[in-house]
Amino acid sequence: MCGKNKGVVALVSKAVENDGGSKPLVLHCIIHQQSLCGKCLDMSEVLKPVISVVNFIRSTGLNHRRFREFIEEIGENDLPYHTAVRWLSCGKVLKRFFELRAEIEIFLNEKQRPFADLENSEWMWKLAFYVDLTNHMNELNLRLQGENQLLPDLYTNIKSFRQKIILFQSQLRKKCFTHFKTFEIFSHTTETEFPVNFAIETLSALKINFDTRFSDFDVIVNEMKLFQNPFDSDIETLAPEVQMEIIDLQCSDMIKNKYQNSSLLEFYKSSTGTI
């Protein structure tokens, strides 16, 4: 799609330039970039043993109703018999594993296959942390997949999530688990200290990854603001080649009324040829 000479981007760019237009702005897919950010989370210490246990349950414990529901909920495609699991699927797997941890421990002991990590508070803290963090990442992913979203809408969700990471770091330093419910649940069952450094370092790495991958979008913030609300733009800060047109647009009561009474998508659809 993005081939230098024959990809869609290259062909569209060439067609626009041949028609006398400016070279189109090319940006990477936001959802793909967000997915890559999630891959920076090294959850192998938690995920590998969880997958091993769940696959054992899948092969031996399906006569237990709760486990059968667990496996059915996870689905065949979400948890193959190896560790190459899409990180977005991890949240669902880890969450149900945490919820069923007591029953899983009893089952494994009955099968003469004890799972020591369930008695390891440090490991359990990490499990709880990844349950909550992948839940936040999944919520962001769902927001990005909503219908009829324009670039500024998608970028707003990314910008919001980056701010949330900063909030998470601040609150976790104070051992405030308001937005980490699984953390809060586990904190009432253990006397071991919350691994604050692990959580902060993981969030810091995630924040850096988001900042790096979305730097191209940060550069065009002013252009997105103009696109979102051309009536609220300072003419003198705009590129000279669009200043006259934006003045005409801002002075048109008819166009302004249309903008105020329709969604941004409908506004631009209905305004083709008039702006």
N, C-alpha and C positions, 0 to 999 in steps of 0.2 A: 504493500500500500504506500509505503514511504520511499520507494526506490528513487534513486537520484535522478534517473532519466525517464523511467517508464511507469513509476508509481502514480497513484491517483493524485497525490499532492503535487508531484512534478508536472503532470499534465494540466491540472487546474491552474497552477501558477503560470504556466506557459500560455494558456488560453487567455487568462486575464491580462497578462502583459502584452500579448499580441493585439488585444482589444483596446490598448491604451491605458489600462488601469494600473494602479500601484500593485506591487508584489503582495500577494495575500499573506496575512500573518499565520504562521504555522506553529501549532502547539501540540504537545503530546496529549493523548487521551487522559483525562483527569481520573477516571475510574481505574485505568491501568496503573497510573502513577501511584494512586492510593494503595492499590493492591501490592505494588512493589515495596511501598513503605512498610506494609505489614510484614513482609518477608525479612525485614531487618531484625525482627524479634527472634532471638535464638531460644526457642522453647523446647529444644530437644531434651534437656535434662528432665523436663516434666512430661513432654509429649510421648517420647519413646516408651517409657514404662507404662503409661496409660494405654497406649495402643496395644502393647503386648498383653495387658490384662484384659482389655475389651475383646481382643481376638480370642483369648482363652475362654472368656464367657460365651462368646458367639459359638464356639465349637463344643462347649460342654454344659452350659448353664441355661439353655433356652426353655427348660421345663419350669424355670422360675418366672412367674408372670411379670414381675417388675423388670427383670433383666430382658425378657422377651420384648417388652414395650420399649425398653432402652435401645435395644438393637434395631427394632423397627423404626424408631424415631430417628436414629442416626442415619439409617439407610445404607444400602450396599455401596453406593458410589462415594459416600462421605468418608468411609473408613475401610479402605482396602487392606489386604493382609501384608502391609509394609508401612513404612513411616513417611512415604511421600504424600502427605495429606495437604490439601489446600488449606492455607491458614484460616480462611473464612469458615471452613468447616470445623476447625479446631475448637472454636468457642462453644459450639453446641455439644461436642464430645466432652470437653473439659467440664462444662457446667453440669451435665447429667452425671458424670463420674463423681464430681464433688457431692452432689445431692444424694447419691447412693453409696457413698464411701463406707458407711457402717455395714450395710448389707453386703457390699462387695468384700469387705474384710472377713466377715463371717463365712461367706461362701468359699473364699480362697483357703481359709483355714480348714474348712471341712474337706476340701479337695487336696489337703496336704501341700498347698502351694502358697505359703504365707507371703504377703507383700509388705516388706519392711518399711517402705516409704510412707505408708499410711500411719506409721508410728513416729515418723521423722517430722518434727514440727517445722524445721527449716524448709523441707520439701513441700509440706502442706501449705505453708505461707506462700510459696511460689505458685503452687497450683491455684490457690485462691486469687492471687494477683492476676494470673493470666486469664482466669475465668472472667474477671471484671474488665480487664483491658481489652480482650477480644470482643466482649460484649459492646464496649464503646466503639471499637473499630467496625463491628458489624452494623451498628446503628448508623454510623457515618456512611457506610457503603450503601445501605438502603436509601438514605437521603439522596445520595448521588444518582441513584437509579430511578428516581421519580420521573414521571412523564412531564413533557413540555417545559423542561428546564433549559434556560439559556446559560451561556458561559458565566455571566456574573452570579447567577444563582448557585452554580456549582462551586465557583471560587469562594463565595460567601460561606458555604458549608466547610470548605477546607480551612479558610481563615478562622472560622469559629472553633474548629477542632484544635487548631494550633494554640489558640488561647486557652482552651480547656486543658490541654496538656500542662500549661504553665500553672493553672489553678490546681490541677491534681498534684503537681510537685509541691506546691506551697502547703496544701492541706495534709498531704502524707507526711511531710516533715514534722507537722504538729500532731501526727497520729490521729488525724481527723479522717474517718472513713465514710463520709457522707455519700460520696459518689462511687464507693467501692463496697457494695453491700456484702459480697462474699467475704471480703476481708473482715468486715464487721462481725459477720456470723462466726468466723473462725476465731477471732480475737477473744470471744467469750468461752472458747473451749480449750484454750492453752495458756500457760503461764510464760511461755518463751517470748522473747522480745521480737517485735515486728522488724523484719530486715529492711530498714529504711534506706540504707545505701543501695541495696539491690534494686528497689523500686525506683528510686530517683535516677539512678544510672540508666536503667532501662527506658524510662520516660525521656531522659535527656537524649539518648541515642535516637529514639523515635522522633523527637522534635527536630533534631538536626537533619534527619532523613526527609522529613516533610519540608523543612525550609529549603533544602537543596533541590529536591525534585520539583518544587513549585516555584522556584525562583523566576522562571520565565513568565509566570502569571503575575508575580509581584511587580515586574517591570512595566506592565501595561495596566496598572490600577487606574490611572487617570482616563485611559481610553474606555475602560469598562464603566467607570462612573459616568462618562459622557453618554455611553450607549444606554445606561440604565435611566438616566434623567438628563436629557439634553437641555431641559429648561432651567436647570439649576447650575449650569456650567459658567465659569468665569471666562468670558470671551477672550480676554487678553492672555490667558494661560493656554489657549488652544493653538494648534498648528495653524499658521497663516492661511493655508489652502482651504480650511473648513470654516473660518471665522465668519465670512459673509453669509454662508448658508445657515449657520447656526443662529445668527442674528435674525434672519428671515423666519426661521422656525420659531424662535422664542417670541417673536412679535405676532405670530398668527394665533388668534384666539380660537379659531376653528380646530387647528391641530392640537393646541393645548387642551382643549375640551375633550378631544378624542383620546389623548394620552391619559387624562384624569379618569376617564370612564371605561377603560378597557385594560386588559392585562398587557404586559409589555410585548408578549408574543403577538397578540391580536393587533396591538397598535402598529407594529412594524409590518405585519401582514397587510393591513388595510391601508397603510400609508405608502405602499409602493408607487413610485412615480410622483409623489407629492412632496417628499423630503429627500 
